[in-house]
Amino acid sequence: MKDLKPSTRQRFVSMEFSYPDEKKETAIVAQESNVPEDVARHLVRLGQMTRNLKEKGLDEGASTRLLIHAAKLIRSGIEPREACRAAITSTLSDDEEMQLSMDEMVDPFLAG
């Protein structure tokens, strides 16, 4: 990718977005996927953990949209570990070691 020239950049406005706080993101995931709040809370915490890997080899952490996808898979009857693998782990990285690291993050979700 190439940076835009300053003269081109001046034709646009810039807005910075960040993730909602945990309580709000939990409410969003629960509402959009129709899962219980405790399931949504676990997914949001998992998402936060993946976001902390951004500086450690992961290009992007799990977006709220990916968390909603995982929640919908869980709601449809897919086992939580497989749902998280399909919607989050495998989506965020092709690197096997990184996927294993993220898979390990899912285990507390399953215990909770």
C-alpha positions as CSV (number, residue, x, y, z in Angstrom):
1,M,0.0,0.0,0.0
2,K,1.0,3.5,-0.6
3,D,0.4,6.6,1.5
4,L,-1.8,9.3,0.0
5,K,-0.2,12.5,-1.0
6,P,-0.9,15.4,1.4
7,S,-3.0,17.2,-1.3
8,T,-5.1,14.1,-1.7
9,R,-5.5,13.5,2.1
10,Q,-6.8,17.0,2.5
11,R,-9.9,16.1,0.5
12,F,-11.1,13.8,3.2
13,V,-12.0,14.0,6.8
14,S,-10.5,11.6,9.4
15,M,-12.4,9.9,12.2
16,E,-10.8,7.6,14.7
17,F,-12.8,4.7,16.2
18,S,-12.1,2.4,19.0
19,Y,-13.9,-0.6,20.5
20,P,-16.7,0.1,22.9
21,D,-16.1,-0.5,26.6
22,E,-16.7,-4.1,27.8
23,K,-20.2,-3.6,29.1
24,K,-21.4,-1.9,25.9
25,E,-19.7,-4.4,23.6
26,T,-21.2,-7.3,25.7
27,A,-24.7,-5.7,25.2
28,I,-24.1,-5.3,21.4
29,V,-22.9,-9.0,21.0
30,A,-25.8,-10.3,23.1
31,Q,-28.4,-8.2,21.2
32,E,-27.1,-8.8,17.7
33,S,-26.7,-12.6,18.2
34,N,-29.5,-13.3,20.7
35,V,-27.2,-15.2,23.1
36,P,-27.3,-14.9,26.9
37,E,-25.3,-12.1,28.3
38,D,-22.8,-14.4,30.0
39,V,-21.9,-16.0,26.6
40,A,-21.5,-12.5,25.1
41,R,-19.3,-11.4,28.0
42,H,-17.0,-14.4,27.6
43,L,-16.7,-13.7,23.9
44,V,-15.9,-10.0,24.5
45,R,-13.2,-11.0,26.9
46,L,-11.8,-13.4,24.3
47,G,-11.9,-10.6,21.8
48,Q,-10.0,-8.3,24.2
49,M,-7.3,-10.9,24.6
50,T,-6.8,-11.2,20.9
51,R,-6.6,-7.5,20.6
52,N,-3.7,-7.6,23.0
53,L,-1.8,-9.8,20.6
54,K,-1.8,-7.1,18.0
55,E,1.7,-6.0,18.9
56,K,2.8,-9.7,19.3
57,G,2.4,-11.0,15.8
58,L,-1.3,-10.6,15.1
59,D,-2.2,-8.0,12.5
60,E,-5.7,-7.4,13.9
61,G,-7.6,-8.6,17.0
62,A,-11.2,-9.9,16.9
63,S,-13.7,-7.3,15.9
64,T,-17.1,-7.0,17.5
65,R,-18.5,-8.4,14.2
66,L,-16.4,-11.5,14.5
67,L,-17.6,-12.0,18.1
68,I,-21.2,-11.7,16.9
69,H,-20.5,-14.4,14.2
70,A,-19.1,-16.7,16.9
71,A,-22.1,-16.1,19.1
72,K,-24.5,-16.8,16.3
73,L,-22.7,-20.1,15.6
74,I,-22.9,-21.0,19.3
75,R,-26.6,-20.1,19.4
76,S,-27.2,-22.4,16.3
77,G,-25.8,-25.3,18.3
78,I,-22.2,-25.4,17.3
79,E,-19.8,-26.3,20.1
80,P,-18.2,-23.1,21.5
81,R,-14.6,-24.2,20.9
82,E,-15.4,-25.0,17.2
83,A,-17.5,-21.8,16.9
84,C,-14.6,-19.7,18.2
85,R,-12.2,-21.5,15.9
86,A,-14.3,-20.9,12.8
87,A,-15.3,-17.3,13.5
88,I,-12.2,-16.0,15.3
89,T,-9.0,-18.1,15.5
90,S,-8.9,-19.3,11.9
91,T,-10.2,-15.9,10.6
92,L,-7.5,-13.8,12.3
93,S,-4.4,-15.8,11.3
94,D,-3.1,-18.6,9.1
95,D,-0.1,-19.1,11.4
96,E,-0.5,-22.4,13.2
97,E,1.4,-21.2,16.4
98,M,-0.8,-18.1,16.6
99,Q,-3.9,-20.1,16.1
100,L,-2.8,-22.5,18.9
101,S,-2.2,-19.5,21.2
102,M,-5.7,-18.2,20.5
103,D,-7.2,-21.6,20.9
104,E,-5.7,-21.7,24.4
105,M,-7.5,-18.5,25.1
106,V,-10.8,-20.2,24.3
107,D,-10.4,-22.8,27.1
108,P,-11.3,-20.4,30.0
109,F,-14.4,-19.5,28.0
110,L,-15.4,-23.2,27.9
111,A,-14.8,-23.6,31.6
112,G,-16.8,-20.5,32.5
